Amino acid sequence: MADWRASSLFTPAERAALEFADGLTLTPAVVSDQAFAEARRHFSEAQIVELAATVAMENYRARLNRAFLVEAEGRYRPRSES
């Protein structure tokens, strides 16, 4: 699977959100000071709280699905980069 960092499809704000999300997804969760500072450059405090809550919920669902062996439905089809 290709890493989002290698893609040219994301804006600086989207890259900041993805870096923040990656840190929260690690076990244990580790958002570096640099990643947090970059997120603050692009997002308000309320938006960062919403981002963190959304990432936490998606991680919760992913782990719950894994515990019960729930598989993806295969609907995702990535667009090719041009």
HTML snippet that shows the backbone in 3Dmol.js (N, CA, C, O; Angstrom):
<script src="https://3Dmol.org/build/3Dmol-min.js"></script>
<div id="view" style="width:600px;height:400px;position:relative"></div>
<script>
const pdb = `
ATOM      1  N   MET A   1       0.846  -1.173   0.000  1.00  0.00           N
ATOM      2  CA  MET A   1       0.000   0.000   0.000  1.00  0.00           C
ATOM      3  C   MET A   1       0.893   1.238   0.000  1.00  0.00           C
ATOM      4  O   MET A   1       1.874   1.307   0.741  1.00  0.00           O
ATOM      5  N   ALA A   2       0.555   2.187  -0.814  1.00  0.00           N
ATOM      6  CA  ALA A   2       1.337   3.416  -0.912  1.00  0.00           C
ATOM      7  C   ALA A   2       1.077   4.302   0.305  1.00  0.00           C
ATOM      8  O   ALA A   2      -0.044   4.377   0.808  1.00  0.00           O
ATOM      9  N   ASP A   3       2.108   4.955   0.756  1.00  0.00           N
ATOM     10  CA  ASP A   3       2.018   5.877   1.876  1.00  0.00           C
ATOM     11  C   ASP A   3       1.489   7.218   1.378  1.00  0.00           C
ATOM     12  O   ASP A   3       1.866   7.667   0.295  1.00  0.00           O
ATOM     13  N   TRP A   4       0.641   7.847   2.138  1.00  0.00           N
ATOM     14  CA  TRP A   4       0.079   9.142   1.749  1.00  0.00           C
ATOM     15  C   TRP A   4       1.166  10.192   1.560  1.00  0.00           C
ATOM     16  O   TRP A   4       0.988  11.135   0.789  1.00  0.00           O
ATOM     17  N   ARG A   5       2.279  10.039   2.250  1.00  0.00           N
ATOM     18  CA  ARG A   5       3.372  11.011   2.152  1.00  0.00           C
ATOM     19  C   ARG A   5       3.956  11.074   0.738  1.00  0.00           C
ATOM     20  O   ARG A   5       4.497  12.105   0.338  1.00  0.00           O
ATOM     21  N   ALA A   6       3.850   9.994  -0.007  1.00  0.00           N
ATOM     22  CA  ALA A   6       4.409   9.929  -1.356  1.00  0.00           C
ATOM     23  C   ALA A   6       3.445  10.484  -2.408  1.00  0.00           C
ATOM     24  O   ALA A   6       3.805  10.596  -3.580  1.00  0.00           O
ATOM     25  N   SER A   7       2.239  10.826  -1.999  1.00  0.00           N
ATOM     26  CA  SER A   7       1.223  11.298  -2.936  1.00  0.00           C
ATOM     27  C   SER A   7       1.282  12.812  -3.090  1.00  0.00           C
ATOM     28  O   SER A   7       1.612  13.533  -2.149  1.00  0.00           O
ATOM     29  N   SER A   8       0.962  13.274  -4.269  1.00  0.00           N
ATOM     30  CA  SER A   8       0.884  14.711  -4.530  1.00  0.00           C
ATOM     31  C   SER A   8      -0.557  15.218  -4.426  1.00  0.00           C
ATOM     32  O   SER A   8      -0.823  16.376  -4.746  1.00  0.00           O
ATOM     33  N   LEU A   9      -1.477  14.378  -3.988  1.00  0.00           N
ATOM     34  CA  LEU A   9      -2.891  14.722  -3.978  1.00  0.00           C
ATOM     35  C   LEU A   9      -3.332  15.538  -2.772  1.00  0.00           C
ATOM     36  O   LEU A   9      -4.445  16.064  -2.782  1.00  0.00           O
ATOM     37  N   PHE A  10      -2.511  15.668  -1.733  1.00  0.00           N
ATOM     38  CA  PHE A  10      -2.948  16.295  -0.496  1.00  0.00           C
ATOM     39  C   PHE A  10      -2.405  17.703  -0.320  1.00  0.00           C
ATOM     40  O   PHE A  10      -1.254  17.988  -0.651  1.00  0.00           O
ATOM     41  N   THR A  11      -3.252  18.576   0.206  1.00  0.00           N
ATOM     42  CA  THR A  11      -2.856  19.946   0.525  1.00  0.00           C
ATOM     43  C   THR A  11      -2.020  19.930   1.811  1.00  0.00           C
ATOM     44  O   THR A  11      -2.002  18.923   2.518  1.00  0.00           O
ATOM     45  N   PRO A  12      -1.329  21.034   2.121  1.00  0.00           N
ATOM     46  CA  PRO A  12      -0.598  21.092   3.389  1.00  0.00           C
ATOM     47  C   PRO A  12      -1.501  20.861   4.608  1.00  0.00           C
ATOM     48  O   PRO A  12      -1.086  20.206   5.564  1.00  0.00           O
ATOM     49  N   ALA A  13      -2.719  21.387   4.585  1.00  0.00           N
ATOM     50  CA  ALA A  13      -3.641  21.170   5.709  1.00  0.00           C
ATOM     51  C   ALA A  13      -4.020  19.693   5.821  1.00  0.00           C
ATOM     52  O   ALA A  13      -4.064  19.138   6.919  1.00  0.00           O
ATOM     53  N   GLU A  14      -4.291  19.067   4.689  1.00  0.00           N
ATOM     54  CA  GLU A  14      -4.627  17.631   4.705  1.00  0.00           C
ATOM     55  C   GLU A  14      -3.443  16.807   5.189  1.00  0.00           C
ATOM     56  O   GLU A  14      -3.627  15.832   5.918  1.00  0.00           O
ATOM     57  N   ARG A  15      -2.254  17.178   4.803  1.00  0.00           N
ATOM     58  CA  ARG A  15      -1.053  16.471   5.268  1.00  0.00           C
ATOM     59  C   ARG A  15      -0.885  16.613   6.779  1.00  0.00           C
ATOM     60  O   ARG A  15      -0.503  15.661   7.460  1.00  0.00           O
ATOM     61  N   ALA A  16      -1.171  17.805   7.295  1.00  0.00           N
ATOM     62  CA  ALA A  16      -1.091  18.018   8.744  1.00  0.00           C
ATOM     63  C   ALA A  16      -2.105  17.133   9.467  1.00  0.00           C
ATOM     64  O   ALA A  16      -1.786  16.535  10.495  1.00  0.00           O
ATOM     65  N   ALA A  17      -3.321  17.048   8.934  1.00  0.00           N
ATOM     66  CA  ALA A  17      -4.354  16.203   9.538  1.00  0.00           C
ATOM     67  C   ALA A  17      -3.962  14.729   9.484  1.00  0.00           C
ATOM     68  O   ALA A  17      -4.169  13.997  10.452  1.00  0.00           O
ATOM     69  N   LEU A  18      -3.406  14.297   8.376  1.00  0.00           N
ATOM     70  CA  LEU A  18      -2.987  12.894   8.240  1.00  0.00           C
ATOM     71  C   LEU A  18      -1.836  12.556   9.183  1.00  0.00           C
ATOM     72  O   LEU A  18      -1.819  11.473   9.769  1.00  0.00           O
ATOM     73  N   GLU A  19      -0.883  13.459   9.337  1.00  0.00           N
ATOM     74  CA  GLU A  19       0.234  13.233  10.255  1.00  0.00           C
ATOM     75  C   GLU A  19      -0.279  13.140  11.689  1.00  0.00           C
ATOM     76  O   GLU A  19       0.146  12.271  12.451  1.00  0.00           O
ATOM     77  N   PHE A  20      -1.189  14.034  12.051  1.00  0.00           N
ATOM     78  CA  PHE A  20      -1.815  14.022  13.370  1.00  0.00           C
ATOM     79  C   PHE A  20      -2.553  12.697  13.587  1.00  0.00           C
ATOM     80  O   PHE A  20      -2.409  12.061  14.631  1.00  0.00           O
ATOM     81  N   ALA A  21      -3.341  12.292  12.592  1.00  0.00           N
ATOM     82  CA  ALA A  21      -4.105  11.043  12.683  1.00  0.00           C
ATOM     83  C   ALA A  21      -3.189   9.835  12.794  1.00  0.00           C
ATOM     84  O   ALA A  21      -3.468   8.915  13.563  1.00  0.00           O
ATOM     85  N   ASP A  22      -2.102   9.826  12.037  1.00  0.00           N
ATOM     86  CA  ASP A  22      -1.146   8.718  12.135  1.00  0.00           C
ATOM     87  C   ASP A  22      -0.615   8.581  13.556  1.00  0.00           C
ATOM     88  O   ASP A  22      -0.514   7.472  14.081  1.00  0.00           O
ATOM     89  N   GLY A  23      -0.276   9.713  14.180  1.00  0.00           N
ATOM     90  CA  GLY A  23       0.235   9.672  15.551  1.00  0.00           C
ATOM     91  C   GLY A  23      -0.785   9.126  16.537  1.00  0.00           C
ATOM     92  O   GLY A  23      -0.440   8.356  17.434  1.00  0.00           O
ATOM     93  N   LEU A  24      -2.041   9.523  16.371  1.00  0.00           N
ATOM     94  CA  LEU A  24      -3.092   9.029  17.263  1.00  0.00           C
ATOM     95  C   LEU A  24      -3.405   7.556  17.035  1.00  0.00           C
ATOM     96  O   LEU A  24      -3.938   6.888  17.921  1.00  0.00           O
ATOM     97  N   THR A  25      -3.079   7.054  15.863  1.00  0.00           N
ATOM     98  CA  THR A  25      -3.389   5.672  15.530  1.00  0.00           C
ATOM     99  C   THR A  25      -2.329   4.697  16.045  1.00  0.00           C
ATOM    100  O   THR A  25      -2.584   3.498  16.150  1.00  0.00           O
ATOM    101  N   LEU A  26      -1.151   5.209  16.362  1.00  0.00           N
ATOM    102  CA  LEU A  26      -0.095   4.351  16.914  1.00  0.00           C
ATOM    103  C   LEU A  26      -0.517   3.807  18.278  1.00  0.00           C
ATOM    104  O   LEU A  26      -1.370   4.381  18.954  1.00  0.00           O
ATOM    105  N   THR A  27       0.094   2.696  18.664  1.00  0.00           N
ATOM    106  CA  THR A  27      -0.111   2.149  19.997  1.00  0.00           C
ATOM    107  C   THR A  27       1.237   2.060  20.684  1.00  0.00           C
ATOM    108  O   THR A  27       2.067   1.239  20.291  1.00  0.00           O
ATOM    109  N   PRO A  28       1.487   2.887  21.712  1.00  0.00           N
ATOM    110  CA  PRO A  28       0.609   3.913  22.260  1.00  0.00           C
ATOM    111  C   PRO A  28       0.528   5.117  21.330  1.00  0.00           C
ATOM    112  O   PRO A  28       1.396   5.321  20.482  1.00  0.00           O
ATOM    113  N   ALA A  29      -0.518   5.904  21.498  1.00  0.00           N
ATOM    114  CA  ALA A  29      -0.716   7.099  20.670  1.00  0.00           C
ATOM    115  C   ALA A  29       0.377   8.118  20.983  1.00  0.00           C
ATOM    116  O   ALA A  29       0.628   8.444  22.143  1.00  0.00           O
ATOM    117  N   VAL A  30       1.020   8.613  19.926  1.00  0.00           N
ATOM    118  CA  VAL A  30       2.102   9.584  20.090  1.00  0.00           C
ATOM    119  C   VAL A  30       1.995  10.624  18.978  1.00  0.00           C
ATOM    120  O   VAL A  30       2.379  10.370  17.837  1.00  0.00           O
ATOM    121  N   VAL A  31       1.469  11.795  19.327  1.00  0.00           N
ATOM    122  CA  VAL A  31       1.452  12.909  18.382  1.00  0.00           C
ATOM    123  C   VAL A  31       2.646  13.780  18.748  1.00  0.00           C
ATOM    124  O   VAL A  31       2.693  14.355  19.835  1.00  0.00           O
ATOM    125  N   SER A  32       3.592  13.873  17.854  1.00  0.00           N
ATOM    126  CA  SER A  32       4.801  14.648  18.148  1.00  0.00           C
ATOM    127  C   SER A  32       4.466  16.127  18.303  1.00  0.00           C
ATOM    128  O   SER A  32       3.446  16.607  17.809  1.00  0.00           O
ATOM    129  N   ASP A  33       5.352  16.838  19.002  1.00  0.00           N
ATOM    130  CA  ASP A  33       5.174  18.285  19.143  1.00  0.00           C
ATOM    131  C   ASP A  33       5.145  18.949  17.767  1.00  0.00           C
ATOM    132  O   ASP A  33       4.394  19.899  17.544  1.00  0.00           O
ATOM    133  N   GLN A  34       5.960  18.448  16.855  1.00  0.00           N
ATOM    134  CA  GLN A  34       6.009  19.001  15.499  1.00  0.00           C
ATOM    135  C   GLN A  34       4.679  18.777  14.772  1.00  0.00           C
ATOM    136  O   GLN A  34       4.172  19.689  14.119  1.00  0.00           O
ATOM    137  N   ALA A  35       4.116  17.577  14.881  1.00  0.00           N
ATOM    138  CA  ALA A  35       2.835  17.281  14.226  1.00  0.00           C
ATOM    139  C   ALA A  35       1.719  18.128  14.824  1.00  0.00           C
ATOM    140  O   ALA A  35       0.849  18.610  14.100  1.00  0.00           O
ATOM    141  N   PHE A  36       1.740  18.311  16.142  1.00  0.00           N
ATOM    142  CA  PHE A  36       0.710  19.125  16.783  1.00  0.00           C
ATOM    143  C   PHE A  36       0.846  20.587  16.353  1.00  0.00           C
ATOM    144  O   PHE A  36      -0.151  21.248  16.065  1.00  0.00           O
ATOM    145  N   ALA A  37       2.072  21.083  16.310  1.00  0.00           N
ATOM    146  CA  ALA A  37       2.300  22.468  15.895  1.00  0.00           C
ATOM    147  C   ALA A  37       1.845  22.690  14.450  1.00  0.00           C
ATOM    148  O   ALA A  37       1.267  23.729  14.130  1.00  0.00           O
ATOM    149  N   GLU A  38       2.105  21.720  13.587  1.00  0.00           N
ATOM    150  CA  GLU A  38       1.680  21.834  12.189  1.00  0.00           C
ATOM    151  C   GLU A  38       0.159  21.828  12.090  1.00  0.00           C
ATOM    152  O   GLU A  38      -0.414  22.578  11.298  1.00  0.00           O
ATOM    153  N   ALA A  39      -0.496  20.993  12.883  1.00  0.00           N
ATOM    154  CA  ALA A  39      -1.954  20.976  12.905  1.00  0.00           C
ATOM    155  C   ALA A  39      -2.489  22.335  13.370  1.00  0.00           C
ATOM    156  O   ALA A  39      -3.481  22.827  12.833  1.00  0.00           O
ATOM    157  N   ARG A  40      -1.849  22.929  14.346  1.00  0.00           N
ATOM    158  CA  ARG A  40      -2.297  24.243  14.856  1.00  0.00           C
ATOM    159  C   ARG A  40      -2.128  25.348  13.820  1.00  0.00           C
ATOM    160  O   ARG A  40      -2.841  26.350  13.865  1.00  0.00           O
ATOM    161  N   ARG A  41      -1.204  25.179  12.899  1.00  0.00           N
ATOM    162  CA  ARG A  41      -1.026  26.170  11.836  1.00  0.00           C
ATOM    163  C   ARG A  41      -2.211  26.175  10.867  1.00  0.00           C
ATOM    164  O   ARG A  41      -2.506  27.190  10.236  1.00  0.00           O
ATOM    165  N   HIS A  42      -2.876  25.040  10.761  1.00  0.00           N
ATOM    166  CA  HIS A  42      -3.944  24.893   9.768  1.00  0.00           C
ATOM    167  C   HIS A  42      -5.350  24.853  10.366  1.00  0.00           C
ATOM    168  O   HIS A  42      -6.326  25.125   9.667  1.00  0.00           O
ATOM    169  N   PHE A  43      -5.460  24.516  11.645  1.00  0.00           N
ATOM    170  CA  PHE A  43      -6.768  24.281  12.236  1.00  0.00           C
ATOM    171  C   PHE A  43      -6.936  25.026  13.557  1.00  0.00           C
ATOM    172  O   PHE A  43      -5.969  25.269  14.278  1.00  0.00           O
ATOM    173  N   SER A  44      -8.174  25.380  13.855  1.00  0.00           N
ATOM    174  CA  SER A  44      -8.491  26.002  15.139  1.00  0.00           C
ATOM    175  C   SER A  44      -8.444  24.934  16.236  1.00  0.00           C
ATOM    176  O   SER A  44      -8.362  23.738  15.957  1.00  0.00           O
ATOM    177  N   GLU A  45      -8.499  25.392  17.477  1.00  0.00           N
ATOM    178  CA  GLU A  45      -8.510  24.456  18.602  1.00  0.00           C
ATOM    179  C   GLU A  45      -9.715  23.521  18.505  1.00  0.00           C
ATOM    180  O   GLU A  45      -9.594  22.317  18.731  1.00  0.00           O
ATOM    181  N   ALA A  46     -10.869  24.079  18.170  1.00  0.00           N
ATOM    182  CA  ALA A  46     -12.088  23.255  18.039  1.00  0.00           C
ATOM    183  C   ALA A  46     -11.946  22.229  16.925  1.00  0.00           C
ATOM    184  O   ALA A  46     -12.399  21.094  17.069  1.00  0.00           O
ATOM    185  N   GLN A  47     -11.329  22.609  15.826  1.00  0.00           N
ATOM    186  CA  GLN A  47     -11.134  21.670  14.717  1.00  0.00           C
ATOM    187  C   GLN A  47     -10.165  20.552  15.097  1.00  0.00           C
ATOM    188  O   GLN A  47     -10.349  19.407  14.685  1.00  0.00           O
ATOM    189  N   ILE A  48      -9.143  20.877  15.875  1.00  0.00           N
ATOM    190  CA  ILE A  48      -8.198  19.846  16.316  1.00  0.00           C
ATOM    191  C   ILE A  48      -8.889  18.868  17.262  1.00  0.00           C
ATOM    192  O   ILE A  48      -8.647  17.662  17.200  1.00  0.00           O
ATOM    193  N   VAL A  49      -9.741  19.386  18.129  1.00  0.00           N
ATOM    194  CA  VAL A  49     -10.513  18.503  19.025  1.00  0.00           C
ATOM    195  C   VAL A  49     -11.403  17.583  18.196  1.00  0.00           C
ATOM    196  O   VAL A  49     -11.484  16.385  18.468  1.00  0.00           O
ATOM    197  N   GLU A  50     -12.067  18.136  17.191  1.00  0.00           N
ATOM    198  CA  GLU A  50     -12.926  17.322  16.328  1.00  0.00           C
ATOM    199  C   GLU A  50     -12.115  16.282  15.559  1.00  0.00           C
ATOM    200  O   GLU A  50     -12.544  15.137  15.419  1.00  0.00           O
ATOM    201  N   LEU A  51     -10.949  16.678  15.064  1.00  0.00           N
ATOM    202  CA  LEU A  51     -10.070  15.736  14.358  1.00  0.00           C
ATOM    203  C   LEU A  51      -9.665  14.592  15.285  1.00  0.00           C
ATOM    204  O   LEU A  51      -9.743  13.424  14.907  1.00  0.00           O
ATOM    205  N   ALA A  52      -9.230  14.932  16.505  1.00  0.00           N
ATOM    206  CA  ALA A  52      -8.815  13.901  17.458  1.00  0.00           C
ATOM    207  C   ALA A  52      -9.973  12.967  17.797  1.00  0.00           C
ATOM    208  O   ALA A  52      -9.789  11.753  17.874  1.00  0.00           O
ATOM    209  N   ALA A  53     -11.161  13.525  17.999  1.00  0.00           N
ATOM    210  CA  ALA A  53     -12.328  12.696  18.329  1.00  0.00           C
ATOM    211  C   ALA A  53     -12.694  11.775  17.171  1.00  0.00           C
ATOM    212  O   ALA A  53     -13.045  10.615  17.383  1.00  0.00           O
ATOM    213  N   THR A  54     -12.614  12.291  15.947  1.00  0.00           N
ATOM    214  CA  THR A  54     -12.941  11.484  14.772  1.00  0.00           C
ATOM    215  C   THR A  54     -11.942  10.349  14.596  1.00  0.00           C
ATOM    216  O   THR A  54     -12.328   9.214  14.318  1.00  0.00           O
ATOM    217  N   VAL A  55     -10.665  10.655  14.757  1.00  0.00           N
ATOM    218  CA  VAL A  55      -9.627   9.613  14.639  1.00  0.00           C
ATOM    219  C   VAL A  55      -9.828   8.560  15.726  1.00  0.00           C
ATOM    220  O   VAL A  55      -9.729   7.363  15.455  1.00  0.00           O
ATOM    221  N   ALA A  56     -10.108   8.995  16.949  1.00  0.00           N
ATOM    222  CA  ALA A  56     -10.321   8.046  18.048  1.00  0.00           C
ATOM    223  C   ALA A  56     -11.508   7.135  17.764  1.00  0.00           C
ATOM    224  O   ALA A  56     -11.448   5.934  18.031  1.00  0.00           O
ATOM    225  N   MET A  57     -12.587   7.697  17.226  1.00  0.00           N
ATOM    226  CA  MET A  57     -13.778   6.890  16.923  1.00  0.00           C
ATOM    227  C   MET A  57     -13.484   5.883  15.806  1.00  0.00           C
ATOM    228  O   MET A  57     -13.903   4.728  15.884  1.00  0.00           O
ATOM    229  N   GLU A  58     -12.771   6.317  14.780  1.00  0.00           N
ATOM    230  CA  GLU A  58     -12.441   5.394  13.685  1.00  0.00           C
ATOM    231  C   GLU A  58     -11.514   4.274  14.176  1.00  0.00           C
ATOM    232  O   GLU A  58     -11.654   3.126  13.756  1.00  0.00           O
ATOM    233  N   ASN A  59     -10.576   4.606  15.058  1.00  0.00           N
ATOM    234  CA  ASN A  59      -9.714   3.572  15.630  1.00  0.00           C
ATOM    235  C   ASN A  59     -10.515   2.605  16.487  1.00  0.00           C
ATOM    236  O   ASN A  59     -10.272   1.398  16.464  1.00  0.00           O
ATOM    237  N   TYR A  60     -11.469   3.136  17.242  1.00  0.00           N
ATOM    238  CA  TYR A  60     -12.348   2.293  18.052  1.00  0.00           C
ATOM    239  C   TYR A  60     -13.096   1.306  17.161  1.00  0.00           C
ATOM    240  O   TYR A  60     -13.128   0.106  17.432  1.00  0.00           O
ATOM    241  N   ARG A  61     -13.700   1.837  16.087  1.00  0.00           N
ATOM    242  CA  ARG A  61     -14.462   0.958  15.196  1.00  0.00           C
ATOM    243  C   ARG A  61     -13.578  -0.083  14.519  1.00  0.00           C
ATOM    244  O   ARG A  61     -13.967  -1.243  14.382  1.00  0.00           O
ATOM    245  N   ALA A  62     -12.404   0.330  14.102  1.00  0.00           N
ATOM    246  CA  ALA A  62     -11.491  -0.609  13.444  1.00  0.00           C
ATOM    247  C   ALA A  62     -11.093  -1.737  14.397  1.00  0.00           C
ATOM    248  O   ALA A  62     -11.043  -2.901  14.002  1.00  0.00           O
ATOM    249  N   ARG A  63     -10.817  -1.392  15.629  1.00  0.00           N
ATOM    250  CA  ARG A  63     -10.408  -2.421  16.603  1.00  0.00           C
ATOM    251  C   ARG A  63     -11.578  -3.321  16.996  1.00  0.00           C
ATOM    252  O   ARG A  63     -11.400  -4.523  17.193  1.00  0.00           O
ATOM    253  N   LEU A  64     -12.754  -2.750  17.109  1.00  0.00           N
ATOM    254  CA  LEU A  64     -13.937  -3.553  17.411  1.00  0.00           C
ATOM    255  C   LEU A  64     -14.221  -4.515  16.260  1.00  0.00           C
ATOM    256  O   LEU A  64     -14.506  -5.691  16.484  1.00  0.00           O
ATOM    257  N   ASN A  65     -14.143  -4.010  15.032  1.00  0.00           N
ATOM    258  CA  ASN A  65     -14.343  -4.885  13.871  1.00  0.00           C
ATOM    259  C   ASN A  65     -13.324  -6.008  13.852  1.00  0.00           C
ATOM    260  O   ASN A  65     -13.656  -7.151  13.537  1.00  0.00           O
ATOM    261  N   ARG A  66     -12.094  -5.687  14.186  1.00  0.00           N
ATOM    262  CA  ARG A  66     -11.042  -6.709  14.183  1.00  0.00           C
ATOM    263  C   ARG A  66     -11.329  -7.783  15.231  1.00  0.00           C
ATOM    264  O   ARG A  66     -11.124  -8.971  14.980  1.00  0.00           O
ATOM    265  N   ALA A  67     -11.799  -7.367  16.396  1.00  0.00           N
ATOM    266  CA  ALA A  67     -12.087  -8.330  17.464  1.00  0.00           C
ATOM    267  C   ALA A  67     -13.139  -9.342  17.044  1.00  0.00           C
ATOM    268  O   ALA A  67     -13.093 -10.500  17.457  1.00  0.00           O
ATOM    269  N   PHE A  68     -14.094  -8.902  16.215  1.00  0.00           N
ATOM    270  CA  PHE A  68     -15.176  -9.780  15.780  1.00  0.00           C
ATOM    271  C   PHE A  68     -15.012 -10.252  14.339  1.00  0.00           C
ATOM    272  O   PHE A  68     -15.945 -10.784  13.737  1.00  0.00           O
ATOM    273  N   LEU A  69     -13.816 -10.049  13.798  1.00  0.00           N
ATOM    274  CA  LEU A  69     -13.466 -10.506  12.454  1.00  0.00           C
ATOM    275  C   LEU A  69     -14.407  -9.961  11.381  1.00  0.00           C
ATOM    276  O   LEU A  69     -14.735 -10.658  10.421  1.00  0.00           O
ATOM    277  N   VAL A  70     -14.835  -8.722  11.550  1.00  0.00           N
ATOM    278  CA  VAL A  70     -15.679  -8.063  10.555  1.00  0.00           C
ATOM    279  C   VAL A  70     -14.774  -7.591   9.424  1.00  0.00           C
ATOM    280  O   VAL A  70     -13.827  -6.837   9.648  1.00  0.00           O
ATOM    281  N   GLU A  71     -15.068  -8.031   8.235  1.00  0.00           N
ATOM    282  CA  GLU A  71     -14.244  -7.682   7.073  1.00  0.00           C
ATOM    283  C   GLU A  71     -14.823  -6.482   6.338  1.00  0.00           C
ATOM    284  O   GLU A  71     -16.021  -6.211   6.415  1.00  0.00           O
ATOM    285  N   ALA A  72     -13.965  -5.775   5.633  1.00  0.00           N
ATOM    286  CA  ALA A  72     -14.411  -4.659   4.797  1.00  0.00           C
ATOM    287  C   ALA A  72     -15.289  -5.206   3.667  1.00  0.00           C
ATOM    288  O   ALA A  72     -15.138  -6.352   3.242  1.00  0.00           O
ATOM    289  N   GLU A  73     -16.197  -4.371   3.199  1.00  0.00           N
ATOM    290  CA  GLU A  73     -17.104  -4.793   2.143  1.00  0.00           C
ATOM    291  C   GLU A  73     -16.508  -4.640   0.752  1.00  0.00           C
ATOM    292  O   GLU A  73     -17.146  -5.029  -0.227  1.00  0.00           O
ATOM    293  N   GLY A  74     -15.318  -4.091   0.634  1.00  0.00           N
ATOM    294  CA  GLY A  74     -14.655  -3.982  -0.654  1.00  0.00           C
ATOM    295  C   GLY A  74     -15.179  -2.895  -1.557  1.00  0.00           C
ATOM    296  O   GLY A  74     -15.021  -2.975  -2.775  1.00  0.00           O
ATOM    297  N   ARG A  75     -15.803  -1.872  -0.984  1.00  0.00           N
ATOM    298  CA  ARG A  75     -16.378  -0.799  -1.800  1.00  0.00           C
ATOM    299  C   ARG A  75     -15.368   0.271  -2.186  1.00  0.00           C
ATOM    300  O   ARG A  75     -15.575   0.994  -3.160  1.00  0.00           O
ATOM    301  N   TYR A  76     -14.282   0.378  -1.436  1.00  0.00           N
ATOM    302  CA  TYR A  76     -13.298   1.418  -1.710  1.00  0.00           C
ATOM    303  C   TYR A  76     -12.508   1.101  -2.973  1.00  0.00           C
ATOM    304  O   TYR A  76     -11.980  -0.001  -3.124  1.00  0.00           O
ATOM    305  N   ARG A  77     -12.432   2.056  -3.866  1.00  0.00           N
ATOM    306  CA  ARG A  77     -11.644   1.916  -5.094  1.00  0.00           C
ATOM    307  C   ARG A  77     -10.834   3.197  -5.254  1.00  0.00           C
ATOM    308  O   ARG A  77     -11.398   4.234  -5.601  1.00  0.00           O
ATOM    309  N   PRO A  78      -9.525   3.151  -5.008  1.00  0.00           N
ATOM    310  CA  PRO A  78      -8.724   4.383  -5.111  1.00  0.00           C
ATOM    311  C   PRO A  78      -8.687   4.922  -6.532  1.00  0.00           C
ATOM    312  O   PRO A  78      -8.639   4.167  -7.503  1.00  0.00           O
ATOM    313  N   ARG A  79      -8.712   6.246  -6.630  1.00  0.00           N
ATOM    314  CA  ARG A  79      -8.541   6.883  -7.928  1.00  0.00           C
ATOM    315  C   ARG A  79      -7.066   6.821  -8.268  1.00  0.00           C
ATOM    316  O   ARG A  79      -6.219   6.906  -7.378  1.00  0.00           O
ATOM    317  N   SER A  80      -6.758   6.679  -9.510  1.00  0.00           N
ATOM    318  CA  SER A  80      -5.349   6.664  -9.902  1.00  0.00           C
ATOM    319  C   SER A  80      -4.846   8.107  -9.909  1.00  0.00           C
ATOM    320  O   SER A  80      -5.575   9.031 -10.270  1.00  0.00           O
ATOM    321  N   GLU A  81      -3.597   8.282  -9.507  1.00  0.00           N
ATOM    322  CA  GLU A  81      -2.993   9.609  -9.515  1.00  0.00           C
ATOM    323  C   GLU A  81      -2.617   9.968 -10.931  1.00  0.00           C
ATOM    324  O   GLU A  81      -2.110   9.133 -11.679  1.00  0.00           O
ATOM    325  N   SER A  82      -2.867  11.218 -11.303  1.00  0.00           N
ATOM    326  CA  SER A  82      -2.533  11.647 -12.657  1.00  0.00           C
ATOM    327  C   SER A  82      -1.314  12.528 -12.623  1.00  0.00           C
ATOM    328  O   SER A  82      -0.863  12.999 -13.667  1.00  0.00           O
TER     329      SER A  82
END
`;
const viewer = $3Dmol.createViewer("view");
viewer.addModel(pdb, "pdb");
viewer.setStyle({}, {cartoon: {color: "spectrum"}});
viewer.zoomTo();
viewer.render();
</script>
